[in-house]
């Protein structure tokens, strides 16, 4: 975590946008090509060698595009970032690769003149794979804790002071989270959005290392509108009477009886 205020500069926005475009274009297309070439029959002659060459090329493109987009997200987040942001984006990459593979499975019967039953099997398998991959993009469901999860951890209330989301849904959204550590010092960290919406002013819970406060383990939104998590995982503001649910900081003390 930085001891100085952080900003989401134009360069970091550009890096995040390019990472999303690369993932949802090159990586997804590579997954499509790998699936098609894997199930496409080939004769032992020249077609087999061409299939091997194109399959290897598709794998190389997938690896290169994944590495480039991962480095772009690393550049967008910088040194001071919350834990789990990079692993979250890596799951996005795997989901894009799998979604491309699901699309490829659906097109395989059309390229092989397969029987109608294989059309049904291939399309069902492709849709199933895409559905599994789309689970990666669901909202993170982190519980709000009353006590640190392990001895060296500490809890703090954090708030989003800067937020950016690309005009395209393919770009990952970035935030800057601010909180005060156990020594009373202001801390800032960049965060790859895992719980949307995470707009400016959103309050959440920060888990960080007590002995090394520069290590932010996690940021979880305390409460947000249309939050479908079970009641034992969230705290709603009991004073709210409007249709909007406002964020409420975690308080380990039980409410006083009236």
Residue pairs with C-beta under 8 A, 6 or more apart in sequence:
1 80
1 181
1 187
1 188
1 189
1 208
1 213
1 214
1 215
1 216
2 80
2 187
2 188
2 189
3 185
3 186
3 187
3 188
4 188
5 161
5 176
5 178
5 188
6 78
6 80
6 162
6 176
6 188
6 189
6 190
7 162
7 176
8 162
8 163
8 164
8 174
8 175
8 176
8 190
11 75
12 75
12 76
12 77
12 78
12 174
12 190
13 76
13 164
13 166
13 174
15 72
15 73
15 75
15 76
16 72
16 73
16 76
16 164
16 166
16 171
16 172
16 173
16 174
17 166
17 168
17 171
18 69
18 72
19 69
19 70
19 72
19 73
19 76
19 89
19 171
19 172
20 69
20 166
20 168
20 170
20 171
20 172
21 168
21 170
21 171
22 65
22 68
22 69
22 72
23 65
23 66
23 69
23 92
23 93
23 96
23 170
24 96
24 170
25 170
26 61
26 62
26 64
26 65
27 62
27 65
27 66
27 69
27 93
27 96
27 97
27 100
28 96
28 97
28 99
28 100
28 103
29 61
29 100
30 58
30 59
30 61
30 62
30 65
30 97
30 100
31 62
31 96
31 97
31 98
31 99
31 100
31 101
31 103
31 104
32 100
32 101
32 103
32 104
32 107
33 54
33 55
33 58
33 61
33 100
33 104
34 55
34 58
34 59
34 62
34 100
34 101
34 104
35 100
35 101
35 102
35 103
35 104
35 105
35 108
36 104
36 107
36 108
36 111
37 51
37 54
37 55
37 58
38 55
39 104
39 105
39 108
39 112
40 51
40 108
40 111
40 112
41 112
42 48
42 50
42 51
62 97
66 93
66 97
69 89
69 93
70 86
70 89
70 90
70 93
73 85
73 86
73 89
73 172
73 192
74 86
76 172
76 174
76 190
77 85
77 86
77 174
77 190
77 192
78 190
80 188
80 189
80 190
80 214
81 189
81 190
81 191
81 192
81 216
82 177
82 189
82 190
82 191
82 192
82 216
82 217
82 218
82 219
83 215
83 216
83 217
83 218
84 194
84 217
84 218
85 190
85 191
85 192
85 194
86 192
88 140
88 192
88 194
89 172
89 192
91 136
92 136
92 137
92 172
94 133
94 136
95 133
95 134
95 136
95 137
96 133
98 129
98 130
98 132
98 133
99 129
99 130
99 133
99 134
101 126
101 129
102 125
102 126
102 127
102 128
102 129
102 130
102 133
103 126
103 130
104 126
105 122
105 123
105 125
105 126
105 129
106 122
106 123
106 126
106 127
108 114
108 122
109 118
109 119
109 122
109 123
112 118
114 122
139 194
139 195
139 196
140 194
140 195
140 220
141 229
141 233
142 194
142 195
142 218
142 220
142 221
143 220
143 229
143 232
143 233
144 205
144 220
144 222
144 233
144 234
144 235
144 250
145 155
145 205
145 207
145 250
146 250
146 252
147 155
147 252
148 154
148 155
148 207
148 210
149 207
152 209
152 210
152 211
153 207
153 208
153 209
153 210
153 217
154 181
154 182
154 207
154 208
154 209
154 210
154 213
155 205
155 206
155 207
155 250
156 179
156 180
156 181
156 182
156 205
156 206
156 208
157 179
157 203
157 204
157 205
157 206
157 222
157 249
157 250
158 177
158 178
158 179
158 203
158 204
158 205
158 206
158 219
159 177
159 178
159 179
159 201
159 202
159 203
159 204
160 175
160 176
160 177
160 178
160 191
160 198
160 199
160 200
160 201
160 202
160 203
160 204
161 176
161 177
161 178
161 188
161 200
162 175
162 176
162 200
163 173
163 174
163 175
163 176
163 198
163 199
163 200
164 173
164 174
164 175
165 171
165 173
165 174
165 193
166 172
166 173
172 192
172 193
173 192
173 193
173 196
173 198
174 190
174 191
174 192
174 193
175 190
175 191
175 193
175 198
176 188
176 189
176 190
176 191
177 188
177 189
177 190
177 191
177 204
177 206
177 216
177 219
178 186
178 187
178 188
179 186
179 187
179 206
179 208
180 186
180 187
181 187
181 208
181 213
182 210
182 213
183 213
185 213
187 208
187 213
187 214
187 216
189 216
189 219
191 198
191 219
194 219
195 204
195 220
195 221
195 224
197 224
197 225
198 204
198 221
202 221
202 224
202 247
203 221
203 222
203 223
203 247
203 248
203 249
204 219
204 220
204 221
204 222
204 247
205 219
205 220
205 222
205 249
205 250
206 216
206 218
206 219
207 216
207 217
207 218
207 219
207 220
208 215
208 216
208 217
209 215
209 217
221 227
221 247
222 234
222 235
222 247
222 248
222 249
222 250
223 234
223 235
223 236
223 237
223 245
223 246
223 247
223 248
224 245
224 247
225 244
225 245
227 234
227 245
235 248
235 250
235 251
236 245
236 248
237 245
237 246
237 247
237 248
238 255
240 246
